Amino acid sequence: MCNLYRLHKGADAIRQIFEGLGHQLSFPEGVPNLQPTDVRITDPAPIVRMGRKGLEMVVRRWSWPAPNGKPVFNMRSEGRTFSNRCLAIADGFYEFTAPDDPKAKRKDKWLFSPVDGGLLGIAAVTRTDPNVGEAFSLLTAEPSPEVAAIHNRQIILPRPDQWLSWLDPSTSLPPSSNWSTVSAKRITDIGLET
């Protein structure tokens, strides 16, 4: 299950990608100073949501605490409707598998990134928690063919031409045949391995 993703593009690059899709992006809390990073559960990260004046990007915490205190960072999407929709912005996400070498202590880490080299908009929802404020959780579904060989679930990745539709709560989740296409690379200690 996706518990780590990456974002190596800055706010201006994200704004330009949205403008290229014909969408203006505002920054009601100021333009965030985004540094290239791997985003971990509870980290602050940018999301895009529909605001009163159109699309806006804000930075929010990834996950809110469940009643038992554990972070809610992923949610199953099947059979549910969602109103507080957003897109978590990324340029890759990671999954982990048992290592090929049974003596290895670490799992194999796989990076999934867009085939076209652009951005991923991960379907997500927000919730306000009295302890952490507004936070977001990523939605999951059955995996696409690219991810199925590695994991039995995956985050939902609407294609860029569906981002605006996803942010409209009256629409349904896009079927996996309409998700962004990703490719996987196994990451080793010495670099990327295809």
Order of alpha helices (4+ residues) and beta strands (2+ residues): beta-alpha-beta-beta-beta-beta-beta-beta-beta-beta-beta-beta-beta-beta-alpha-beta-alpha-beta-beta
